[in-house]
């Protein structure tokens, strides 16, 4: 397959990625401990989809965030802060009645028993998003539309919106979907499991953690996850410290995506680096030396396993969003699959070595040098706080 990923607009003016979802003002603790014991909090922002947009814009891509915030000071802060990263926020809507969501969290890792999060998002402006009040002309204007399962959990209207956006339609952008299973957001029962599986199967590119697939669907192992998601052209299974496994191949899915077959190709593994405007949707994702080929015919997969980096973690928050941004960035540039995953790991490492959800990514040439390391050098790489500020790769590498 060949041709542009999204319509025929000039690559210099086309938005690369449009991200839809709720962003909130987050309050970060001034010290470790229970929420009940923290004396003060610093203000930041947090939201899976806006995090991805900010990281992509900071990495030099044309990114837009579409959401809904209150007509209040917190809404002002969100829009201004996200825009400061270079993200287009012109399609954000203000709700005159409902408030902007906020949340407080502890300093501990989300995966630990001591982690606490207090959300104040019920009835928020974002929960009122629906097919009737979001700007479809902006949502469908990019080469990639990035969504997550968090939005589906906010309300029945939000779920209807995601179902509509993932439905087959002429001119649909490539749809990227991060499962982002958050059990506390769902309204009881097993609806979350079936809904998330449904939405993931309608996407072109899926990010899912091995742990959340087991929690939501009772599915264990990367191969079983791929078997449960046969339609997407690409499934990225995040395996924590073990790295990531990518299943990629030409899929006969039901989507009707933009020109060039973006829904079934999701990139040109053999395309040159440097930002080819038509990289998304131009050929087989498995091209370009991307791992262990499971076949070349339609429906067959190329399977790529990429080990994780060793990172001196400051806070394990926002790493999944950063990984998705790194992978999407490299996809837009037409890099081979291994490099896409490595750029995901590098973007995640940048966030893991700071206290908040967002940080400046490494310079592109810096990240490219690290992503191009041979397997042995990649395995020896260890990144700690401040590594993104180094000018040359050896300066931030510490070997045991």
Secondary structure, DSSP 8 states (H G I E B T S, - for coil): --S-SSTT--TTTS-SEEEES--EEEEEESSSS-GGG---EEEEEE-HHHHHHHHHHHTT--EEEE-EEESSHHHHHHHHHHHHTT-B-TT-EEESSS---EEEE-SS-TTSTT--EEEE-TT-SGGG--TTTS-HHHHTSSSEEEEEHHHHHH-HHHHHHHHHHTS--TTB-EEEEE----GGGS-STTHHHHHHHHHHHT-SEEEEEHHHHHHHH---SHHHHHHH--SSSEEEEE-GGG-EEEEE-----S--BSTTTHHHH---TTS-TTT-TT-TTSS-TTTTT-SEE--SSTT--EEEEE---EE--S--SSHHHHHHHHHHHHHHTT--HHHHHHHHHHHHHHHHTSSSS------HHHHHHHHTS-HHHHHH-EE-TTGGG-SSHHHH----
